[in-house]
Amino acid sequence: MDDGCEDYGSASYWESRYTSNSGSDSGRGHSWYFTYPELSPLLVPLMEGGGDVLEIGCGDMPLGPGIAGEGIVRGKVICTDISKSVIEEMKKESGTIGEVEYVVDDATSMIFEDGSFHLIVDKGTLDALLSTPKSGITISRKVIGEMSRCLKVGGSIVIVSHLNAAAGDEGMEWVQDVVVEALMEFGGRWRIKCHISENDFDCGEESEISPGPAVYVITRLRGSGRFEQASEYKIPFDFVEH
């Protein structure tokens, strides 16, 4: 899983990309995987009754404005990216696209305190980091560990990824080797639900049909401390078809 494009996993690539696109509408408009309206049926129930919301790796097409526009978040909506250029560009637009706070931050070492957020969203950032040669898996685990640290008990992490656990071995290997491994290292009790298209089970490695992205909803269960795990503990995992 580390044998991808080196550029996608590097901060310098994104800074260069966003700097070259700055101020130009022609360089904008690529919503990775899903747009906010497509994701809102899943996200809105996770926001209700909760507190602050964080989107990591927001890029130049953030979900934050759509989240804030729902008017149901009891707290801040914060979008972060490692690229200073794209954050500055989003700040300039923030007066017209909703009440969102934009912050430069490294998802592998976040500036936020433990348990700061009720909902944390990643759309494609982990996929990009996974392409880093030799260290992609390690870096991705660090990001999930940081999201876990910053999440409140009872809150959820949403990961949108092209690695679909319903279609072929690669997606499920990613779930086990990256997601589950990081959650188990962090500790506590978790539940994972993989939201997929009803056709994704028909898309295997030998199929001519390409599966769509999957949306993983990872909930930190109430009543569990960070290191309260028995050696035989297994994180519940379920598929939800749409």
C-alpha positions as CSV (number, residue, x, y, z in Angstrom):
1,M,0.0,0.0,0.0
2,D,3.0,2.3,0.2
3,D,3.9,2.0,-3.5
4,G,1.9,5.0,-4.7
5,C,2.7,8.5,-5.8
6,E,5.3,10.1,-3.5
7,D,4.0,13.7,-4.1
8,Y,0.6,13.0,-2.6
9,G,2.1,12.1,0.7
10,S,4.3,15.2,1.0
11,A,3.5,18.6,2.4
12,S,5.6,20.3,-0.2
13,Y,3.4,18.9,-3.0
14,W,0.2,20.3,-1.6
15,E,1.8,23.7,-0.8
16,S,3.0,23.9,-4.4
17,R,-0.3,22.8,-5.8
18,Y,-2.4,25.2,-3.8
19,T,0.1,28.1,-4.4
20,S,-0.2,27.6,-8.1
21,N,-4.0,27.5,-7.9
22,S,-4.3,30.5,-5.6
23,G,-6.8,33.1,-6.9
24,S,-7.7,31.0,-9.9
25,D,-11.1,29.4,-10.3
26,S,-9.8,27.1,-13.0
27,G,-7.6,25.3,-10.4
28,R,-10.5,24.8,-8.0
29,G,-13.5,22.6,-7.8
30,H,-12.3,19.0,-7.3
31,S,-14.2,17.5,-4.4
32,W,-12.5,14.2,-3.6
33,Y,-14.9,11.3,-3.6
34,F,-18.1,13.0,-2.4
35,T,-19.5,16.5,-2.1
36,Y,-21.1,17.7,1.1
37,P,-24.7,17.2,-0.1
38,E,-23.8,13.6,-0.8
39,L,-22.3,13.1,2.6
40,S,-24.8,15.1,4.7
41,P,-27.3,12.3,5.3
42,L,-24.5,10.5,7.2
43,L,-22.9,13.5,8.8
44,V,-26.0,15.3,10.1
45,P,-27.1,12.6,12.6
46,L,-23.5,12.5,13.9
47,M,-23.5,16.3,14.6
48,E,-26.8,16.5,16.4
49,G,-26.5,17.1,20.1
50,G,-22.8,17.3,20.0
51,G,-20.0,19.9,20.2
52,D,-17.1,21.1,18.1
53,V,-16.5,19.5,14.7
54,L,-13.0,19.1,13.0
55,E,-12.2,18.5,9.4
56,I,-8.6,17.5,8.7
57,G,-6.9,18.0,5.3
58,C,-9.7,20.3,4.1
59,G,-8.0,21.5,1.0
60,D,-9.7,24.1,-1.2
61,M,-13.1,22.3,-1.2
62,P,-13.8,21.9,2.5
63,L,-16.8,20.2,4.0
64,G,-16.8,22.7,6.9
65,P,-19.0,25.4,5.3
66,G,-21.7,22.8,4.6
67,I,-21.4,21.5,8.1
68,A,-21.7,24.9,9.6
69,G,-24.5,25.8,7.3
70,E,-26.7,23.1,8.9
71,G,-27.0,25.3,12.0
72,I,-27.0,22.4,14.4
73,V,-23.4,22.3,15.6
74,R,-23.2,23.3,19.3
75,G,-19.7,24.7,19.0
76,K,-17.0,25.5,16.5
77,V,-16.5,24.1,13.0
78,I,-12.7,24.0,12.4
79,C,-11.0,23.0,9.1
80,T,-7.3,22.3,9.1
81,D,-4.7,21.7,6.4
82,I,-0.9,21.4,6.4
83,S,-0.8,23.9,3.5
84,K,-0.5,27.5,4.7
85,S,-1.5,28.8,1.2
86,V,-4.8,27.0,1.1
87,I,-5.7,28.0,4.6
88,E,-5.1,31.6,3.8
89,E,-7.2,31.3,0.7
90,M,-10.0,29.7,2.6
91,K,-9.8,32.5,5.3
92,K,-10.3,35.1,2.5
93,E,-13.5,33.3,1.4
94,S,-14.8,32.5,4.9
95,G,-17.0,35.6,4.9
96,T,-19.1,34.2,2.0
97,I,-19.1,30.4,2.7
98,G,-20.1,30.1,6.3
99,E,-18.8,30.5,9.8
100,V,-15.7,28.2,9.8
101,E,-12.4,28.6,11.5
102,Y,-9.4,27.7,9.3
103,V,-6.2,26.6,10.9
104,V,-2.8,25.4,9.6
105,D,-2.1,22.1,11.3
106,D,-0.2,18.8,10.8
107,A,-2.6,15.9,11.2
108,T,0.1,13.7,12.5
109,S,0.7,16.0,15.5
110,M,-2.4,18.1,16.1
111,I,-2.4,21.2,18.2
112,F,-5.8,20.4,19.9
113,E,-6.3,19.1,23.4
114,D,-7.5,15.7,24.2
115,G,-11.2,15.1,23.7
116,S,-11.8,18.4,21.9
117,F,-14.2,17.3,19.2
118,H,-17.6,15.5,18.9
119,L,-17.0,14.8,15.3
120,I,-13.8,14.5,13.2
121,V,-13.9,14.1,9.4
122,D,-11.3,13.1,6.9
123,K,-12.0,12.9,3.2
124,G,-9.0,11.6,1.3
125,T,-6.2,12.7,3.6
126,L,-5.3,9.3,4.8
127,D,-5.4,8.0,1.2
128,A,-2.9,10.7,0.3
129,L,-0.6,9.9,3.2
130,L,-0.7,6.2,2.5
131,S,1.1,6.9,-0.7
132,T,4.2,8.0,1.1
133,P,7.0,5.5,0.3
134,K,8.0,3.1,3.1
135,S,6.3,5.1,5.8
136,G,2.7,5.5,4.6
137,I,1.2,3.0,6.9
138,T,3.1,4.3,9.9
139,I,2.1,7.9,9.1
140,S,-1.6,6.9,8.6
141,R,-1.7,5.2,12.0
142,K,-0.3,8.3,13.6
143,V,-3.1,10.4,12.1
144,I,-5.8,8.0,13.3
145,G,-4.1,8.0,16.7
146,E,-4.3,11.8,16.8
147,M,-7.9,11.8,15.7
148,S,-8.6,9.3,18.5
149,R,-6.9,11.4,21.1
150,C,-8.8,14.6,20.0
151,L,-12.2,12.8,20.0
152,K,-14.6,12.9,22.9
153,V,-16.0,9.7,24.3
154,G,-19.3,9.1,22.5
155,G,-18.1,11.0,19.4
156,S,-17.3,9.7,15.9
157,I,-14.5,9.8,13.3
158,V,-15.6,9.7,9.7
159,I,-13.1,8.5,7.1
160,V,-13.9,8.7,3.4
161,S,-11.5,6.4,1.5
162,H,-11.2,4.7,-1.9
163,L,-10.1,1.6,0.0
164,N,-13.4,-0.1,0.2
165,A,-13.5,-3.1,2.6
166,A,-16.5,-4.6,0.7
167,A,-14.5,-5.0,-2.6
168,G,-11.4,-7.2,-2.5
169,D,-8.7,-7.8,0.1
170,E,-6.9,-4.5,-0.1
171,G,-9.7,-2.5,1.6
172,M,-10.1,-5.0,4.5
173,E,-6.3,-5.2,4.9
174,W,-6.2,-1.4,5.2
175,V,-8.9,-1.6,7.9
176,Q,-7.0,-4.2,9.9
177,D,-3.5,-2.9,9.3
178,V,-4.1,0.8,9.6
179,V,-7.4,1.6,11.3
180,V,-7.9,-1.2,13.7
181,E,-4.2,-1.3,14.6
182,A,-4.2,2.4,15.4
183,L,-7.4,2.2,17.5
184,M,-6.1,-0.8,19.4
185,E,-2.8,1.0,20.2
186,F,-4.7,4.0,21.4
187,G,-7.0,1.9,23.6
188,G,-10.6,2.2,24.7
189,R,-13.7,0.7,23.1
190,W,-14.8,1.4,19.5
191,R,-17.3,0.4,16.8
192,I,-16.7,0.7,13.1
193,K,-19.5,0.9,10.5
194,C,-18.5,0.8,6.8
195,H,-21.1,2.6,4.7
196,I,-21.1,1.3,1.1
197,S,-23.1,1.2,-2.1
198,E,-25.4,-1.8,-2.4
199,N,-23.4,-2.8,-5.5
200,D,-20.0,-2.8,-3.9
201,F,-20.1,-6.4,-2.8
202,D,-20.2,-7.3,-6.5
203,C,-16.9,-5.4,-7.2
204,G,-14.0,-7.7,-6.4
205,E,-10.4,-7.7,-7.6
206,E,-11.5,-9.9,-10.6
207,S,-14.5,-7.8,-11.4
208,E,-14.7,-5.3,-14.3
209,I,-16.8,-3.0,-12.0
210,S,-14.9,-0.5,-9.9
211,P,-16.2,0.0,-6.4
212,G,-17.0,3.4,-5.1
213,P,-15.4,5.0,-2.0
214,A,-16.4,3.8,1.4
215,V,-17.4,5.9,4.4
216,Y,-16.2,4.6,7.7
217,V,-17.9,5.8,10.8
218,I,-15.8,5.0,13.8
219,T,-17.5,5.7,17.2
220,R,-15.7,6.0,20.5
221,L,-18.0,4.1,22.8
222,R,-19.1,5.6,26.1
223,G,-17.9,4.2,29.4
224,S,-14.5,3.2,28.2
225,G,-11.2,4.7,29.2
226,R,-8.2,5.0,26.9
227,F,-6.5,1.8,27.9
228,E,-9.4,-0.3,29.0
229,Q,-8.9,-3.3,26.7
230,A,-8.7,-7.0,27.3
231,S,-6.2,-8.9,25.2
232,E,-9.0,-10.7,23.4
233,Y,-11.0,-7.5,22.6
234,K,-12.1,-7.2,19.0
235,I,-13.5,-4.0,17.6
236,P,-17.1,-4.6,16.2
237,F,-17.2,-4.1,12.4
238,D,-20.4,-4.0,10.3
239,F,-21.3,-3.1,6.7
240,V,-24.2,-0.7,6.1
241,E,-25.5,-0.7,2.5
242,H,-27.2,2.4,0.9
